Amino acid sequence: MPPDIIHTVHQLKQLFRKLHLWLSIPFGLIITLICFSGAMLVFEQEVMQFTHRSLYYVDEVKNKPLPVDELVACAKASLPNDVAVQNVTIFHDPHRAYHITLSKPPKSALIIDQYTGEIKGRSQRTPFFSTMFRLHRWLLGSRPNGGGIFWGKTIVGISTLLFVLVLISGVIIWWPHTIKGLKNGLRIKFCNGSYKLWHGLHVAGGMYALLLLLVMALTGLTWSFNWYRTVFYKSFGVEMQQRGNHNSNNHVQNTAHDTAHRYEHWQQVYSTLAVNNPNNMSISIGDGTAVVSHNRYGNTRGGDKYRFDPNTGEIIESIFYKDLSKSGKIRGWIYSVHTGTFGGTITRLIWFLAALLGATLPITGYYLWIKKTISRNKNIGNNT
């Protein structure tokens, strides 16, 4: 390679080394928190079902579950007047208790034994997972009531965007000139002192997790910035659809004034859909709508949607997932890729490990920077 090109490459690497350092120092701790909390959320459902098995599973499977309208009546009897039933989720696994989603608080549900009508408890995020979610999305911040900047969400978005630049600059700094250098750079040396170990964890560890961390960051940014989401969608040939304003107060008022006739045909709808979809994972039935979930892999948020007449239970429209346009699938795909659910347990485990490794990168980077700074200051002191 000509000397002038070598000199130019060296200068570029020095530039990217400074960029890598001065972006990492102020935002490294935030990146660690985002990655760590994301890793903790990967297996949230499995952890909850394992640690609270008596809540999520019935004590005894009997011949036939109670009708859905009777189960809803049991649930409503335990609820305040201003809390309404939104939908019922029925799992294909006969051991799984039914979930009855409530109008408030957000994402809350009653879990009911479908064979006895016993209310087993409420499905809500535990304090630990609630903290991890808020940390991952908003740095424990809250949306301002009167509008304005949502600082927690904004800082997470900016940090994630800068994390992409840090990862890319790290590759440029590290990239070796030879195959031998490439092999050596991907080794973590455990027997050559603590500095070599931390250096290997930072450099080689970063390279091993690089692609997955980029995927997580680039998909995660769609929840942070509208402009980024628009560009991201367009890169896949999808025009972003505007989401309508949601007035939670009106929603509660509308759903709170429910009557028994809303539910009397839900069992009929479920029976029809269950017969036509024997391999379903779950069937969720709400006010005039139903969703049949099949996907164990791929877009795990995808499902076939149905509309039915609440007065008769007759299915009046079917919208199959396979027939949806790109715009109808992309949000679910982004979520599935971001969380690693698209490939089942194996990909989720890989995503979990990659996110944990991502959380260590700023810590090992801080260690290396501090050690180099101390060593440089000692050398300056000795020379003077």
Summary of the structure (lengths in Angstrom):
residues: 384
radius of gyration: 26.1
end to end distance: 38.4
largest distance: 91.3
contacts: 1070
relative contact order: 0.12
helix: 59%
strand: 11%
